[in-house]
Amino acid sequence: MSTDVRAARAGRRLGAPYELLLFAFVVSGLGNWIYRLALPLMVFELTGSALNTAVVYALEYAPLLLLSLPGGVMADRFERRRILVMGDLTATVLAGVLALVVTSGSSSVLLVYLAAFLLACVEPLYYPAFQGMVPDLVRDRDLERANAWMQMGDNVMSLAGPAVGGVLIAALGYKGAVWADAGTFAVSALAIVAIRSRSKPPAVEAEPARRDMLGEVRDGLVHIVRDNRPLLSGAVLFALANLGTWLVQANLVYYLSDYHAMSPTLIGVVFAAQGAGAVLGAAVCPWLSRRFAPGRVVIAGTVLAGAGIVLLIPLRGVVGISLLWALIYGIGTVNMVSWFVLRQRTVPARLLGRVVATTRMIAFMSIPVASVLGGVLEQQWHNMYLIIAIAGALRLLVGLASLLSPLNSAAGRRDPDS
């Protein structure tokens, strides 16, 4: 093999430390999907109640709102690599204890609820450190590719994770599935331990006096509200866009089965298209980043996705709906990657964990509201087409209004000389 070929291949790689982080992220993501499938099914089998089963999902959202800000402070106080290892080891122990409980034959729903809540507590403490570690492991000019691969892995796991979980439950039962779940987190921890690159806690470099947690949270909020208006505009955009998206997403299975009489197999095809669209979206991110600022990509993507949701109304066949849904999810991946890059390039390292946690909490707060609202509106109106039109129009208007916001700036655009 020639020296030029080897150099070209090396240039395409993002380095062993990043690849280990990506592997850990995908494996731990698989673990998250296994328990998110297994625990609701366990509760439904124990109680036969749809309401009791829904409580599991509510418990999985609560920690995101409760612990995101403390997770951001931790990511800026302590070495992020250690936080990730501790998070995975904690999830390993929790899943292992749950496996022991299941193995013992316990039928306590309260213990399953507790396990769902505690396992979900790990993620908001883990995620800010993970996002903050990416810029430590790759060059600035490679941030788009690094984030694109991460987002692609996340979308692939959202597609494959439930399928793998279902196979494990069918083959090994809940006991075996939960033991396998514990194993995924242990493997992720080992991968992160193998990352040789380490960094000092970012806060140590620029904040000589450590403050109380509320003071540190306030610093992150001040940066967003006063010093980095593009991020504030973007967080609000994502919150409103998620409100529109989840009016449809939460009812998608119902819409496809009731309005279009699709079988579970055909519905699976539509959901599989999400993953395919996400992969294609991740592939175009580096090309877009060389031409446009990330905030402007987010605005354009929001407008296009809004128009795409409206176009769902006249479509009837599985092929057309799948292609359109793949396009919408591809645009969503482009938006997320551009958003990650904007944060990583415009936020000081000492604040990155707190800013990631705060903007993420703002953006996600509307999802449970939209999920419930979509179900209530369908129950009252019995008209999913009207709900889809409202959802698409909301995203479209939010994107157009953002043209007048600080998000529509050159902030975060890559230096061509870097």
N, C-alpha and C positions, 0 to 999 in steps of 0.2 A: 504494500500500500504506500502510495507516495506521501511525502511530507505535506503537500498541499491538501490532499484529501483528509489526512488526519487533522490538520488545522481547521478545515471546514467543519468536520464533525465535532471537534472540540468547541468551535464557536457556536454550534447549535445547542450544545449542552449547557445547562445552567449550574453545573457543579454538583458534586456528591452531597454536600451538606443540604442544599435545596432539595435534591432528589430524595434524600432520607425524610425531610420534612413533608414533602408531597406524599410519599408512601405512608407515613404515619397518619397524615390527614385523611387519606382515603380509607385506611384500615379502621381508624377510629370512627369515621363516618359510617362504615359498614356496621360497626358495633352499635352506633346510635339507632340505625334503622332496624336492627334486629330487636332491640328492646321496645322500640316504638310500635312494632307490630305485635310482639309477643304479649306485652302487658295488657293492652286493651282486649286481646283475644282471651287471655286468662280470666279477666274480669267478666267478660260476656259469658264465658263458659260456667263461671261460678255463680253468676247472678241471673243471667238471661235478661238483663235490663239494659236497654239502650242508654238510659240516663246515667246509670252507673258506669257504663263504658265511656260515655262522653266526659265524665269527670277526669278520667285519665289524661285526656288531651288538655283539659284546663290546667291540670297540675303540671303538665309539661311546658305550658306557656308562662306560668306564674314566675318561675325563677328568672326568666329573661327580663322581666320588669323589675324584679326585686334585687338582682345581683349584678346587673350589667355595669353599673357605676362602680361598685366595689371591685369588680373584676378589672376595670380599666385602671383604677388606682394601683392594684397589685402589679399589673403589667408594667407600670412605670416606676414602681418601687424596687422590684426584685428582678433577678436575671430571668428572662423570659423562657429560656430553655428549661430551667428548673421548674417553673410554673407548669409547663406542658407535661413534663415527666410526672410531677405530683398529681396533675389532673388525671392523667391516664391511669396511674396507680390507684388513685381513689376510686375511679370508675371500675377498675378491675376488682377491688375489694368489695364494692357495693354489689356488683353483679355476682361475685362469688358467694356472698352472704345470701343473696336472693336465690341462687341455685341450691344452696344448702337447705333453705326453707322449703323450696319446691320439692327437693329430694325427700325431705322429711314427711311429705304428704300433707302439709298445712294447706288449709282452704280459707285462710284469712284474707278477705278483700282489703282490709286496712293495711296489711303488710305490703300488698301489691301497690296500693296508693302511695305508701311511704317510699317504696323503692322507686316508683315513677318520679316522685318529686325529688328525691335525693340524686338520682342519676341525671335528671334534668338540671340540677344545680351546678353540675360540673361544667356544662357547656358555656354559660355566660362568664365564668371565671377563666375558662380556657381560651376562648376565641380572641379577646383583645391581645393576649400575649402571642398567639399564633400570627395574627395579622401584623403585629409589631415586629415580629422576627423576620418576616420575608425581606424587608429592605436590608437587614443585617447580612443576608446570605447571597444576595445577587446584586449586580451592578445596576445603577440607576437606569441605564438604557434598556435593561432587561426586565424591568418591572412589569411591563405589559404582558410579556410572554409568561413570566412567573405567575402572575395573577390569573392569566387565562387558563393555564394548566390547573391551577387550584380550583377555579370555578368549574372547569370541565370535569374534574374529579368529583366535585360536589354533586353536579348534575347526574353524572353516571351512577353515583351511589344512590341518589334519590330514585333512580330507575331500577337499578339492580338490587339495592339493599332489601326492599320488601320481598322481592322474588327469592333472594337467598334466605331471608328469614322464614318465608313460607315453606321452602324446601326443608330447612332444618327442623322446623316444628313438625312437619309431616313425617320426616324420617326419624327424628330423635326425641320427639315430644318436647314439651316446655322445658323439662329438666335439661335435656341435652342442648337445646337452643340457648338457654341462659348460660350454661357452662361455656359454650362456644362464644357467646357474647363477651364473657369475662376474658376469654383468650384473645379476642381482637384488641382490647384495650391494653393487655399486657404486651402484645407484639408492637403496638404503636409506641408504648413507653420505651421498649428496647431500641426501636429505630431512632427515637429522639436522643436517647443516651449516646448512641453511636455518632451523633453530629459533633464534630470536633470544634467547630467555630463557636466561640462564646463571646458574649458582650457584657460589659458592666451594666448594672441597672441604669437606664437612661437618665433618671432623675438625679443621680449622683453627680453627673457631669455638669449640670447647670443649676441645681437647686441646693445650695450649701446647707440650708436648714430644712429638715423634713417637717412638714406641717401635718395637722390632723387630717383625717380622711375627708371630712366635709370641706376643708380648705382646699385640698387637692382636687376634689370633684368640682369645686367652684372655679378653679384655674382652667379646667377643661371646658367648662361652660362659657367662661369669659372669652376664651380663645375662639370658640365657635360663634358666639353672639357679637363680639366686638372686633376681633382681629382677623377672622377668616369667614367673611360673609358668604363666599361661594359654598362653603360646607353647610352653613345654616340653610341656605336656599335649597341645596341638594337634599338635605335630610327632610325638609318639609315636602319637597317634590316627591321623594320616595314614599313618605307616609300617605300622601293623597293618591299617588299612583297605586300603591298597594291596596288602598281602600277600593279602588275601581277593579283591580285585578281579582281580588279575592271575593268580590260579589259574584264573579263567574266561577273562579277556581273551586270554591267551596261547594258549588252546585253542579260541577261539571259532570260527575258520574251520573247524578240524577237527570241532568239535561240530556245526556247522550242516550241513556236507557229509556227514559220516559217520552221524550219528545221525538227521538229518532229510532227508537226500538232497537238499539244496538245491543248485541250480545256481549258478555264479559270479554270474549276474545277480541272483538272489534274495539271495545273500550280500551283494552290493553294496547292495541295498535296505536290509538291516539296518544296514550300516555308514553308509549315508546318513542313516538315522534318528538316528544319534549326533549328526550336525551339526545336524539340525533340533531335537533335544532341547536341545542346547547353546544354540542361539539363544533358545529359549523360556525356558530357565533364566536366561540373562543378562537377559532382559526383565523378569523378576520381582524381580531383585536389589534395585533401588532401593526397591520397595514393601516388601520384607521388612526392609530396613535401617531404615526409619522406625518399625518396630514391635518389632524384636528385636535384642538384642546379637549381634555376629557369631559369638562362640564358641558361643552357644546355637543359632544357625542351623546351624553345622557339626555339632553333636551330633545335632540332629534329622535333618539330611540323611543322616548316617552310618547312623542307625537305619532310616530309610525306604529307603535304597539297599540295606541288608542284607536287608530284607524283600522288596524288589523282585527281588534276585538269586535268592532262594529260590523266588519265584513263576515264575521262568523254567522250573522243572522240569516243570510240567504243560502248558506251552504247546507247541503243535506247528506251527501255521501261521505263515507269514511275516508276516502282518499283526499277530497278537498279539505275536510276539517283537519285531518292529520297534517297536511302540508301547511295550512295556515297556522295551526298550533305550533308546529315546528318553527315557523318563522317568528312567531311571537316570543317563543322561548329563546331562540337565537338572539333576538334583539335584547331580551332580558339579560342574557349572559354578557353581551357587549356593554350594557349599562352598568352591570355590577363590576366588571373588570375596570371600566373607566373610573367608576366611583372609588374603588380601592386605590387606584393609581393617584387620583386627585388627593386623597387623604395622605398617602405615603409621601407625596412630593411637597405638600404645602404645610404639613404639620411638623413642628420640631420633634425630634426623637423623644425628648423628655415628656412630651404630652400625648404621644401617639396612642398609647393604650387607652387613656381616658377619652380621647376624642373618638376613637373607634367605638368604644362602648356606648358613649352618649348618642352619637349619630345613629348607631344601630338600634338603640332602644327607641329613639324617636321614629325611625323608619318602620319598625315592626309593631308599634303600638296599635296601628289601625287594623292589623290582620285579624285578631280575634273578633274585633267589632264588626268588620266586614263579613267574616264567616257567618256570624249569627244573623246579621242584618240581611244577608242574601237569602238565608233560609226563611226568615220571617216574611220578607217581601214576596217570595215565591208562594208561600202558604197563603198570603193575603190576596195577591193579585192573580196567581196561577198564569203568569205570563213571563216566561224566561226571556222571551225576545225583548221585552221592554227593559228588563233588568240588564241584559247584555248591552242594549243601546245606551242606557244610563252609565254603565261601567266604562264603555269605550269613550263616550263623550267626556266623562270626567277626566280620564287620562289625557285625552286630546287637549282639553282646555288647560289642564295643569301644565302640559308641555309648552303650549303657546304662551301662557302667562309667564313662564320661566324665561322667555326671551327677554323680558324686562328686568330680570333679576341678576344679582352678581354672579350667578352660576354661568351666565353667558359671557364668559371672559376667557382670557388666555391662561388662567391659573392652572398650574400643573402640567403644562405642555413640556414635552421633553426638549432639553437643550440639544440641538443637532450636533454639537461638538462633544457631547458627553459620551 
